[in-house]
Amino acid sequence: MPDQHHPDALDAPAAAAPAHAEPSAREARRATTRQRRLERLERKQLHRAERAARGPGAWRTWVLPVLKLAVGAVIALALVKLAFFPAGETAIADDAFPGAVFEEPTAGVERGSIENAVSVAGSVVPVESVPVRSTRSGTVARIVATDGQQVAAGDVLYTVRVETQPQPAADGTVGPPTARVYNVTAPAAGTLTGFALLVDQGVDIATETGAVQPPQHLVRASVGAAEQYRLTSRPETATVTIEGGPAPFECGGVTIAQPTGEAAATGESATLSCAVPDDVRVFVGLAASIELVAGSADDVLLLPTTAVLGSADAGIVYRPTASGEPEEVRIELGLTDGTRVEVRSGLAEGDQVLQFVPGAADPCADPVTADPMVCGFGGGFAP
């Protein structure tokens, strides 16, 4: 057994005990971070406990509710003012009386220039076909043309054989019949259509045996009564514009055909037609805008059409009076462009008349449906 008082015996156990390892830098940082979080959490809890002990405070108890009430009162007063006092001040006349006075707007007779241009919408149509009719009664002897063929005016289409029975001789004998052949020609240049004859087929005089469709085209449109009244003088030409087509071109031979028979009984409109020049390439069915200029005038008296009852030849206007009852004035009308009308007699320059015929709806009352050409963008007549 070793001697406990010997120096080596005392040092041996100490040397055998393990030494404690120093913590690493990473573990030290983690420990520091955890300590800081715990300190922040303790401070937050302490702050909440202090606020709970103090109560809501004067700001939340008195100041904030009072400010909310004040803002609501200001908004309510502003809404009441806008609803019942829009002008801001109440103007009271010296001789105030119950009721209201409304003044009718007026328009003055002015001098100016006017052009009567009428625009209508139409379409491109082919020229009407020309029928081919037999000029004799007989049988078809020979067929020269075929259906769909291009023909010129005067070309032979087919021949008709006509037999004639001779008169009896003095002795009562009757000779054989004589036969003659007649040519049926094309009445116009174009494409032969509906041509379906057979040899030896019998035909009567004036029987329609086909038709020739000319290559020309027309521009055709329906024209109502209002447009016809504006066409005080019938123009010979019109300007035609085809959307997506050639440049605007002059269309000659303007005609206006009135409806007849059943078309007139059903109330159909008149038909305007003009011929498309041969050098302008168009197609059947194309939409077209037709503009006709039926006269112009300079330095004439003018009124807005809203002030005149009537639109052609004769009209009535209403002149304001001191009594408040408008005076009826009959005038003679001339050209109109749809917005203004020429006054040929009945009024002088500077005369004032009611801008709108009494009893008629104000076309400028609704800015959504108002015509800017008549009312202007700001409302009221734009001269």
C-alpha positions in Angstrom: 0.0 0.0 0.0 1.6 3.3 -0.9 2.5 5.8 1.6 0.0 8.7 1.5 2.6 11.1 2.8 4.9 10.4 -0.1 4.8 13.3 -2.7 4.4 11.1 -5.7 1.4 9.4 -4.2 -0.4 12.7 -3.8 0.3 13.9 -7.4 -0.8 10.8 -9.2 -4.6 11.1 -9.0 -4.5 14.8 -10.1 -2.6 13.9 -13.1 -5.0 11.2 -14.1 -8.2 13.5 -13.9 -9.3 14.9 -17.4 -9.0 18.6 -18.1 -12.3 20.7 -19.1 -12.3 21.7 -22.8 -12.7 25.4 -23.6 -16.0 26.3 -25.5 -15.6 27.1 -29.2 -16.2 30.5 -30.7 -19.4 29.4 -32.5 -21.0 28.1 -29.3 -20.1 31.3 -27.6 -21.9 33.3 -30.3 -25.0 31.1 -30.0 -25.1 31.5 -26.3 -24.8 35.3 -26.6 -27.7 35.4 -29.2 -29.9 33.4 -26.9 -29.1 35.7 -24.0 -30.0 38.8 -26.0 -33.4 37.3 -27.1 -34.3 36.5 -23.6 -33.4 40.1 -22.5 -35.6 41.6 -25.3 -38.5 39.4 -24.4 -38.2 40.4 -20.8 -38.2 44.1 -21.7 -41.3 43.7 -23.9 -43.2 42.0 -21.2 -42.2 44.6 -18.7 -43.3 47.4 -21.1 -46.7 45.8 -21.6 -47.2 45.4 -17.9 -46.4 49.1 -17.3 -48.9 50.2 -20.1 -51.6 48.0 -18.5 -50.9 49.5 -15.2 -51.1 53.1 -16.5 -54.5 52.6 -18.4 -55.6 53.9 -21.9 -54.3 57.4 -21.4 -55.7 60.9 -22.2 -55.0 60.6 -26.0 -57.1 57.5 -26.5 -59.7 58.5 -23.9 -60.4 62.1 -24.9 -58.4 63.5 -27.8 -58.9 60.9 -30.5 -62.7 60.5 -30.1 -63.1 64.3 -30.1 -61.1 64.6 -33.3 -63.3 61.9 -35.0 -66.5 63.7 -34.0 -65.1 67.1 -35.3 -64.1 65.6 -38.7 -67.6 63.9 -39.1 -69.3 67.2 -38.3 -67.3 69.1 -40.9 -68.1 66.5 -43.6 -71.8 66.6 -42.7 -71.9 70.4 -43.0 -70.2 70.3 -46.3 -72.7 67.9 -47.7 -75.6 70.0 -46.5 -74.1 73.1 -48.1 -73.6 71.3 -51.5 -77.1 69.9 -51.5 -79.1 73.0 -50.5 -76.8 76.0 -51.1 -74.8 75.2 -54.4 -74.2 78.8 -55.3 -72.5 79.6 -52.0 -74.6 82.8 -51.5 -78.2 83.4 -51.6 -79.1 86.3 -53.9 -82.4 88.0 -53.2 -83.8 90.5 -55.6 -85.2 93.8 -54.4 -88.6 93.0 -55.8 -88.6 89.3 -55.0 -91.8 87.4 -55.6 -92.8 83.8 -55.6 -92.4 81.8 -58.8 -89.7 81.8 -61.5 -89.1 83.6 -64.8 -87.7 81.6 -67.8 -86.4 83.4 -70.8 -86.6 81.7 -74.2 -83.2 81.6 -76.0 -83.2 83.6 -79.2 -81.3 83.5 -82.5 -80.5 86.4 -84.8 -80.8 86.6 -88.5 -77.2 86.7 -89.9 -75.5 87.0 -93.2 -73.3 84.3 -94.5 -72.6 81.6 -97.1 -74.4 78.3 -97.5 -73.9 75.2 -99.7 -76.7 72.7 -100.1 -74.9 69.4 -100.2 -77.0 66.2 -99.7 -75.3 62.9 -98.8 -77.1 59.5 -99.1 -75.8 56.0 -98.7 -76.1 53.6 -101.7 -74.5 50.6 -103.4 -73.1 49.5 -106.7 -75.5 47.6 -108.9 -75.2 46.4 -112.5 -77.0 48.2 -115.4 -80.3 46.6 -116.1 -80.1 43.9 -118.8 -81.7 44.5 -122.2 -84.1 41.8 -123.4 -83.6 40.0 -126.7 -87.0 39.8 -128.5 -88.0 38.0 -131.7 -88.9 40.4 -134.5 -91.0 37.8 -136.4 -93.4 34.9 -135.7 -92.0 31.6 -137.1 -89.5 28.9 -136.3 -85.9 29.1 -135.4 -83.9 28.2 -138.5 -80.3 28.8 -137.2 -78.7 29.6 -133.9 -75.5 31.7 -134.2 -74.7 32.7 -130.5 -74.5 30.7 -127.3 -75.5 31.6 -123.7 -72.7 33.5 -121.9 -71.1 34.8 -125.0 -69.8 38.4 -125.3 -71.7 40.1 -128.1 -71.6 43.6 -129.6 -74.7 45.6 -130.5 -76.0 44.4 -133.8 -74.4 40.9 -133.8 -76.7 38.2 -135.2 -77.9 35.9 -132.5 -80.3 33.6 -134.4 -82.5 33.5 -137.5 -86.3 33.0 -137.8 -87.9 31.3 -140.8 -91.2 32.7 -141.8 -93.4 30.8 -144.3 -96.0 32.7 -146.4 -98.9 30.9 -148.1 -99.5 32.3 -151.6 -102.8 33.4 -152.9 -104.8 30.9 -155.0 -104.4 31.2 -158.8 -107.3 32.0 -161.1 -108.0 28.3 -161.7 -108.1 27.7 -157.9 -104.7 26.0 -157.6 -102.5 27.0 -154.7 -98.7 27.0 -155.1 -96.2 25.9 -152.5 -95.6 28.3 -149.6 -92.7 30.7 -149.8 -90.2 31.1 -146.9 -88.1 34.0 -145.8 -85.4 34.2 -143.1 -85.0 37.1 -140.7 -82.1 37.9 -138.4 -82.5 38.6 -134.7 -79.6 40.8 -133.4 -78.2 41.8 -130.1 -79.9 45.0 -128.8 -76.8 46.1 -126.8 -73.2 45.1 -126.1 -72.5 42.8 -123.2 -72.9 39.2 -122.0 -75.7 37.1 -123.5 -77.8 35.6 -120.7 -80.8 33.3 -120.5 -80.3 32.3 -124.1 -81.6 28.7 -124.6 -83.2 28.3 -128.1 -83.6 25.2 -130.1 -83.6 24.8 -133.9 -87.2 24.5 -135.3 -88.5 26.0 -132.1 -91.6 28.2 -132.7 -91.4 31.8 -131.6 -93.9 34.6 -131.7 -93.2 38.2 -132.4 -91.9 40.1 -129.4 -91.2 36.9 -127.5 -88.3 37.4 -125.1 -85.6 34.8 -126.0 -82.8 36.0 -123.7 -81.1 39.2 -122.5 -77.9 41.1 -122.9 -76.2 42.2 -119.7 -74.1 45.4 -120.4 -70.7 45.7 -118.5 -71.5 49.1 -117.0 -72.5 49.7 -113.4 -74.7 52.2 -111.6 -74.6 53.6 -108.1 -78.1 53.5 -106.6 -79.6 54.8 -103.4 -83.0 55.5 -101.8 -83.9 59.1 -101.4 -86.4 60.2 -98.8 -88.8 63.2 -98.9 -86.5 65.3 -96.7 -83.6 64.9 -99.1 -85.8 65.6 -102.2 -87.0 68.8 -100.6 -83.4 69.9 -100.2 -82.7 69.2 -103.9 -84.3 72.4 -105.1 -82.3 72.1 -108.3 -81.5 68.7 -109.7 -77.8 68.2 -110.2 -76.5 66.4 -113.2 -73.5 64.8 -111.5 -72.7 63.4 -108.1 -69.5 62.7 -106.2 -69.2 59.0 -105.2 -66.9 57.6 -102.5 -66.5 53.9 -102.1 -64.9 52.7 -98.9 -61.8 50.7 -99.6 -62.1 51.4 -103.3 -60.8 54.0 -105.8 -60.6 57.7 -105.1 -63.8 59.7 -105.1 -65.1 60.0 -108.7 -67.8 61.9 -110.6 -70.9 59.9 -111.4 -72.9 61.3 -114.3 -76.5 61.0 -115.5 -78.1 61.5 -112.1 -81.8 60.5 -112.2 -84.4 60.2 -109.5 -87.2 57.8 -110.2 -90.4 58.0 -108.2 -92.1 54.8 -107.1 -95.1 53.6 -109.1 -97.8 51.0 -108.8 -97.4 48.6 -105.8 -94.1 50.3 -104.8 -95.9 53.6 -104.4 -98.7 52.0 -102.5 -96.3 50.5 -100.0 -94.6 53.8 -99.3 -91.3 53.1 -100.9 -88.8 55.9 -101.4 -87.7 57.4 -104.6 -84.6 55.9 -106.2 -81.5 57.9 -107.2 -79.1 56.5 -109.8 -76.0 57.6 -111.6 -73.7 55.9 -114.1 -70.2 54.8 -113.0 -67.5 55.9 -115.6 -66.2 53.0 -117.7 -62.6 53.6 -116.5 -63.5 53.2 -112.8 -63.3 49.6 -111.6 -66.1 48.6 -109.2 -67.9 45.5 -108.2 -71.6 44.7 -107.6 -72.6 45.1 -104.0 -70.0 47.6 -102.9 -71.3 50.2 -100.4 -71.0 53.8 -101.7 -71.6 57.3 -100.4 -73.2 59.7 -102.8 -72.9 63.5 -102.4 -75.0 65.9 -104.4 -74.4 69.6 -104.4 -77.7 71.3 -105.3 -76.7 74.9 -105.2 -74.8 77.4 -103.0 -75.3 81.1 -102.1 -73.1 83.8 -100.7 -74.1 86.9 -98.6 -77.6 85.7 -97.8 -79.7 85.8 -94.6 -79.4 82.7 -92.5 -81.2 81.2 -89.5 -80.6 77.9 -87.6 -83.1 75.2 -88.7 -84.2 74.7 -85.0 -85.8 78.2 -85.2 -87.9 77.4 -88.3 -91.1 75.4 -88.5 -90.8 73.9 -92.0 -87.8 73.0 -94.1 -88.6 73.9 -97.7 -90.3 76.7 -99.7 -92.2 78.3 -96.7 -91.6 78.4 -93.0 -92.8 79.9 -89.8 -90.7 81.6 -87.1 -91.7 83.1 -83.7 -90.5 86.6 -82.8 -90.4 87.5 -79.0 -92.6 90.4 -77.9 -92.8 92.5 -74.7 -96.0 90.8 -73.7 -94.3 87.5 -73.5 -96.5 85.9 -76.2 -94.3 85.2 -79.3 -95.4 86.7 -82.7 -95.8 84.2 -85.6 -93.9 85.3 -88.7 -94.1 83.6 -92.1 -91.0 83.5 -94.2 -89.8 82.2 -97.6 -87.0 79.6 -97.4 -84.2 78.9 -99.8 -81.2 76.6 -99.6 -80.4 74.6 -96.5 -77.4 72.5 -95.4 -79.3 70.7 -92.6 -78.0 73.0 -89.9 -78.9 76.5 -91.3 -81.5 77.6 -93.8 -81.6 80.6 -96.1 -84.3 83.3 -95.4 -85.3 84.9 -98.7 -88.1 87.1 -97.4 -90.0 87.9 -94.2 -87.1 88.9 -91.9 -84.3 91.4 -92.0 -80.7 91.1 -90.8 -80.4 91.4 -87.1 -84.0 90.3 -86.3 -84.3 88.1 -83.3 -86.5 85.0 -83.2 -87.0 82.1 -80.8 -84.1 79.7 -81.2 -86.5 76.7 -80.8 -90.0 76.4 -82.2 -92.5 76.6 -79.3 -93.7 73.2 -78.3 -90.8 71.4 -80.1 -88.3 69.3 -78.1 -85.0 71.1 -77.4 -82.5 69.1 -79.5 -79.6 70.6 -77.3 -81.2 69.7 -73.9 -79.3 66.4 -73.6 -75.6 66.8 -74.3 -75.3 63.0 -74.9 -77.7 63.1 -77.9 -77.2 66.7 -79.0 -75.8 67.2 -82.5 -72.5 69.2 -82.2 -73.1 70.7 -85.6 -76.4 72.2 -84.4 -75.7 72.8 -80.7 -72.0 73.2 -80.5 -70.0 71.3 -77.9 -70.9 73.7 -75.1 -74.7 73.6 -75.7 -76.8 76.1 -77.6 -76.7 76.9 -81.3 -73.3 77.3 -82.8 -73.4 79.8 -85.6 
